[in-house]
Amino acid sequence: MRTVDGRVAGRRGQATRQKLLDCLSEMLSSSPYRDVKVIDVARKAGTSPATFYQYFPDVEGAVLEIADQMAAEGAGLTQLLEGRSWAGKSGWQTSQELVDGFLDFWKKHDAILRVVDLGAAEGDKRFYKIRMKILNSVNSSLADSIAELQSKGRVDKDVNPSAVAGSLVTMLAAVASHQKGFSAWGVKQAELKPNLALLVHLGVTGRKPSK
C-alpha cells in the first residue's frame, strides 16, 4: 500500500489510512456527499488535512477507494446462485435467498451505493464501472441459469437469457435502493421480500413457484 507520492505506507500509516476511510464512510451515512470536506474527515479521524492528502488526492479519491472495497465484497453475491437449482421448491428457495442477499448487501452499503449511483448517473465512468461490477456478479449467473433451463426445454426458446437477467438485476437494484420508500405505499419489509422473490422466480422460470 502506497502513499500519493509513491512511498510504501508502514503499519501505522495503513492504520491511519483505514481510519480516514472509516470516518468518511460514517460521514457519508449522515451527510450529503457534496457537503463532505477533507478538513471534516481529518478532524473526525483525529488527524490533519495534510495527512489525508498523503493517502488520497481528494474526497472523491477516497470515496472511490471505499467503493472499490465494497464492489470486491459485492462479487461474493455470485455465491447466492452458484450450483443452485431452480426446480420445484428448490427454485423458490433460490429466489428468496437471492432477494434476501441482494437487499441485505444494498442495506449494508446504502451510503456508498448512493454515491456510486449518483456518479454513474452523472456519467462518471469510474463509478459506472463499479456499479456494473456489482450487478454483473448476479447478472452473469442469472443469465447462465436461464440459458441452462432453456437448453432443457423448461424455458421458452424465444426468451433472451441476457435480456431477462439484466431486467431482473436492474429491478433488484432499483427496489434495493428504494427499500425505505415502500413504507409510504403501505408495504412492510416482510411483505416486500416474498413478492420480489415471486417476480424473480417468474422471470427466471416462467412459472409460479412451488411452495
C-alpha positions as CSV (number, residue, x, y, z in Angstrom):
1,M,0.0,0.0,0.0
2,R,1.5,3.3,-1.1
3,T,1.0,7.0,-0.4
4,V,0.1,9.5,-3.0
5,D,3.7,10.3,-3.7
6,G,4.6,6.6,-4.1
7,R,6.1,5.8,-0.8
8,V,5.2,2.5,0.9
9,A,2.9,3.1,3.8
10,G,4.0,1.4,7.1
11,R,1.7,-0.4,9.5
12,R,0.9,2.9,11.3
13,G,0.3,4.7,8.0
14,Q,-2.0,1.9,6.9
15,A,-4.0,2.1,10.1
16,T,-4.3,5.9,9.7
17,R,-5.4,5.5,6.1
18,Q,-8.1,2.9,7.0
19,K,-9.3,5.2,9.9
20,L,-9.8,8.0,7.4
21,L,-11.8,5.7,5.1
22,D,-13.9,4.5,8.1
23,C,-14.6,8.1,9.2
24,L,-15.5,9.1,5.6
25,S,-17.9,6.1,5.4
26,E,-19.6,7.1,8.6
27,M,-19.9,10.7,7.4
28,L,-21.5,9.6,4.1
29,S,-24.2,7.9,6.1
30,S,-25.3,11.2,7.7
31,S,-24.2,13.9,5.3
32,P,-24.8,14.6,1.5
33,Y,-21.7,13.6,-0.5
34,R,-21.1,17.1,-1.8
35,D,-21.0,18.5,1.7
36,V,-18.2,16.3,3.0
37,K,-14.9,18.2,3.1
38,V,-11.3,16.9,3.7
39,I,-10.9,19.0,6.8
40,D,-14.0,17.5,8.4
41,V,-12.9,13.9,7.6
42,A,-9.4,14.6,9.0
43,R,-10.8,16.2,12.2
44,K,-13.2,13.2,12.7
45,A,-10.2,10.9,12.3
46,G,-8.1,12.9,14.8
47,T,-5.5,13.9,12.2
48,S,-4.8,16.8,9.8
49,P,-5.8,17.6,6.2
50,A,-2.1,17.2,5.3
51,T,-2.2,13.6,6.5
52,F,-5.3,13.0,4.4
53,Y,-3.6,14.2,1.3
54,Q,-0.7,11.8,1.9
55,Y,-3.1,9.0,1.2
56,F,-5.8,10.4,-1.1
57,P,-5.8,13.1,-3.8
58,D,-9.2,14.4,-2.6
59,V,-12.5,13.2,-1.1
60,E,-13.6,11.7,-4.4
61,G,-10.4,9.6,-4.5
62,A,-11.2,8.3,-1.0
63,V,-14.8,7.6,-1.9
64,L,-13.7,5.6,-4.9
65,E,-11.4,3.5,-2.6
66,I,-14.4,2.7,-0.4
67,A,-16.5,1.9,-3.4
68,D,-13.8,-0.5,-4.8
69,Q,-13.7,-2.3,-1.4
70,M,-17.5,-2.6,-1.5
71,A,-17.5,-3.8,-5.1
72,A,-15.0,-6.5,-4.2
73,E,-17.4,-7.7,-1.5
74,G,-20.2,-7.5,-4.0
75,A,-18.5,-10.1,-6.1
76,G,-19.5,-12.6,-3.4
77,L,-23.2,-12.2,-4.5
78,T,-22.4,-14.8,-7.1
79,Q,-22.4,-17.4,-4.4
80,L,-26.1,-16.8,-4.0
81,L,-26.6,-18.6,-7.3
82,E,-23.7,-20.9,-7.8
83,G,-24.8,-24.5,-8.0
84,R,-28.3,-23.6,-7.1
85,S,-31.4,-25.4,-8.5
86,W,-34.4,-23.6,-10.0
87,A,-36.6,-26.7,-10.0
88,G,-39.6,-27.2,-7.7
89,K,-39.4,-26.0,-4.2
90,S,-35.6,-25.5,-4.5
91,G,-36.3,-22.8,-7.1
92,W,-38.5,-20.9,-4.7
93,Q,-35.8,-21.1,-2.0
94,T,-33.1,-19.9,-4.5
95,S,-35.2,-16.9,-5.5
96,Q,-35.9,-16.0,-1.8
97,E,-32.2,-16.3,-0.8
98,L,-31.1,-14.2,-3.8
99,V,-33.5,-11.4,-2.9
100,D,-32.5,-11.6,0.8
101,G,-28.8,-11.5,0.0
102,F,-29.2,-8.7,-2.6
103,L,-31.3,-6.4,-0.4
104,D,-29.1,-7.0,2.7
105,F,-26.0,-6.1,0.7
106,W,-27.6,-2.9,-0.5
107,K,-28.8,-2.0,3.0
108,K,-25.3,-2.6,4.5
109,H,-23.7,-0.4,1.9
110,D,-26.5,2.1,1.4
111,A,-24.4,5.2,1.9
112,I,-21.6,4.5,-0.6
113,L,-24.1,2.9,-3.1
114,R,-26.0,6.2,-3.2
115,V,-22.8,8.0,-4.1
116,V,-21.9,5.3,-6.7
117,D,-25.4,5.7,-8.3
118,L,-25.1,9.4,-8.3
119,G,-21.7,9.3,-10.0
120,A,-22.8,6.7,-12.5
121,A,-26.0,8.7,-13.4
122,E,-23.8,11.8,-14.0
123,G,-21.7,9.8,-16.5
124,D,-18.6,9.2,-14.4
125,K,-17.1,6.1,-15.9
126,R,-15.2,5.2,-12.7
127,F,-18.5,4.9,-10.7
128,Y,-20.3,3.3,-13.6
129,K,-17.7,0.5,-13.8
130,I,-18.0,-0.1,-10.0
131,R,-21.8,-0.3,-10.3
132,M,-21.6,-2.7,-13.2
133,K,-19.1,-4.9,-11.4
134,I,-21.6,-5.4,-8.6
135,L,-24.6,-6.0,-10.9
136,N,-22.5,-8.3,-13.2
137,S,-21.8,-10.6,-10.3
138,V,-25.5,-11.5,-10.2
139,N,-26.4,-10.8,-13.9
140,S,-24.0,-13.4,-15.4
141,S,-25.1,-16.1,-13.0
142,L,-28.8,-15.5,-13.6
143,A,-28.3,-15.5,-17.4
144,D,-26.4,-18.8,-17.2
145,S,-29.3,-20.2,-15.1
146,I,-31.9,-19.2,-17.6
147,A,-29.9,-20.5,-20.5
148,E,-29.5,-23.8,-18.8
149,L,-33.2,-24.1,-18.2
150,Q,-33.8,-23.1,-21.8
151,S,-31.4,-25.9,-23.0
152,K,-33.5,-28.4,-21.1
153,G,-36.7,-27.1,-22.7
154,R,-38.0,-25.6,-19.4
155,V,-37.9,-22.0,-20.7
156,D,-39.4,-20.8,-23.9
157,K,-36.8,-20.8,-26.8
158,D,-37.7,-17.2,-27.7
159,V,-36.5,-15.9,-24.3
160,N,-33.2,-14.0,-24.4
161,P,-31.4,-15.1,-21.2
162,S,-29.2,-12.0,-21.0
163,A,-32.1,-9.6,-21.5
164,V,-34.2,-11.3,-18.8
165,A,-31.3,-11.5,-16.4
166,G,-30.4,-7.8,-17.0
167,S,-34.0,-6.8,-16.4
168,L,-34.3,-8.7,-13.2
169,V,-31.0,-7.4,-11.8
170,T,-31.9,-3.8,-12.7
171,M,-35.2,-4.4,-10.9
172,L,-33.5,-5.8,-7.8
173,A,-31.1,-2.8,-7.7
174,A,-34.0,-0.3,-8.1
175,V,-36.0,-1.9,-5.4
176,A,-33.0,-2.3,-3.1
177,S,-32.2,1.4,-3.3
178,H,-35.9,2.3,-2.7
179,Q,-36.5,0.0,0.3
180,K,-37.4,2.8,2.7
181,G,-39.8,4.3,0.2
182,F,-42.1,1.2,0.2
183,S,-43.4,2.0,3.6
184,A,-45.0,5.2,2.1
185,W,-47.0,2.8,-0.1
186,G,-48.1,0.7,2.9
187,V,-45.7,-2.1,2.1
188,K,-43.8,-3.7,5.1
189,Q,-40.3,-5.1,4.6
190,A,-41.5,-8.5,5.5
191,E,-44.0,-8.3,2.6
192,L,-41.6,-6.8,0.1
193,K,-39.1,-9.7,0.0
194,P,-41.5,-12.6,-0.8
195,N,-43.3,-10.6,-3.5
196,L,-40.0,-9.6,-5.1
197,A,-38.8,-13.2,-4.9
198,L,-42.0,-14.2,-6.7
199,L,-41.1,-11.8,-9.6
200,V,-37.6,-13.2,-9.8
201,H,-38.9,-16.8,-9.9
202,L,-41.4,-15.9,-12.6
203,G,-38.7,-14.1,-14.6
204,V,-36.2,-17.0,-14.4
205,T,-38.5,-20.0,-14.8
206,G,-41.6,-18.5,-16.4
207,R,-43.6,-20.4,-13.7
208,K,-45.2,-19.8,-10.3
209,P,-43.1,-21.2,-7.5
210,S,-43.9,-24.5,-5.8
211,K,-44.0,-23.6,-2.1
